Amino acid sequence: MKNKASFFILILFSLFQSCAIYEKNSVSPYEAMGRGKVKIFDIRANKYKFTNIIEIDSVYYGVGREYISEANYIAKPDARTPLDSIMVSQIFIKKTKQSSLGTLFIAIGVLIFVFIAV
């Protein structure tokens, strides 16, 4: 019974897991503007994730920031960060449809594994 409970918890965690797939070619801030979630790398290879990119008075801003490096993780959902201050190296756009399918396939794989193991 304990094994079944452990597998059930594993299934729940896998269903809440998200899989993010980004386009492999970098784009300009203009091309990324208004297309949803983006991942940005600066010249030091630090990674930033934004929910959107907007332009105000010819300045591009990332909205809803998650800064991720080896030691730091900061989430600021309503923050506007000027992209000039980040020293952008690359911008990648999230593929929403493929990310959703990836999450679904992970969940199905875990379910199949659990049913075979039980």
N, C-alpha and C positions, 0 to 999 in steps of 0.2 A: 504494500500500500504506500509505503514511504517513497519508493521509486516512481510510482505513478504520479504522486504529488510533485516530486522533483521535475519530472518530465513536463507536467502541466505548467509549472512555473516557467520552465525553459521556453515553452511554446508562447506563453504570454509575453515574455521579454522579447522574443524574436518578432512577434507581431507588432510591438511598439517600436522596434528598431527601424530606422530609416536608412535607405541607401541612396546616396546622392551621386548622380552621374553628370559630369560636365562635358561640354564640347571640347575637343582636343586642340582646336586652333584658337589662339588668342585673338581678341577683337579690340577695337578702339573704344574709349568711353562713349563716343557718339553712337556706335553700333549696339553697345550694351544698354543704353538708356531706354528705360521703359520695358525691358524684356524680362524682368523678374530677377530672381536670385543670381548673384554672381560671386565668383571666388577671385580674389586679386592677390598677386604676389608682388612684394616690393623688391628693390634691388638687393636687399639682404636675405631674400627668400622667406621673409615672414609672410604668413597667410592671413588674409582678411576676408570675411564673408559679409556680404550686404544683401538685404532683401530687394533693393532696387538702386538704380543710379538715376539721379535727376540733374538737370542743368538750370542754374539760376544766375542770370547776368554773366553768361559765358564762362561760368565756373561749374565744373562737375562735382557733385557730392554723392557719396555713398550713404544710403539711408538704412538704419537698423544694423549696427555693426557687431560682429563677433571677431575679436582679434585673437589669433591663436599662434603662439610660438612655443618653444620648448618649455618655458617656465610660466607663461602667462595665458590666461583666458579671461577675457572681459566681454560681457554681453551688455550692449546698450541699444535697446530696441527702437528708441525714438531719436537717436543721435544722428546728426548730419556731419559727416567728415569730408572736408575738401580733399579730393584725390591728389591735388598738388602737394599736400602735406605728407602723403604716404610715399611718394617717389615710386609710382607704379611701374612695374616691369612687365606684367602680363595680366590680362583679364579674361576669365573664362565664364561662359554663360551656362547655367544649369539646364539640363534637359529634363523637363518636368515629367513627360510621358515615360521616358526610359527609367527615371528614378523610381516612379511608382511601380513599374513592372518589376524592377530589381527587388524592391521591398516585397512584392507579392511572391516572387520566385523564392526568395530566402525563406519566407514563412511556409510556403508549400514544401520546400526541402526539409525544413525542421519537422513539420508534421509527418512526412513520410518516414524520416529517421526515427521519430518517436514510435510510430505504429509498428515499424519493423523491430525495434528494440524491445517493445513491451510484449 
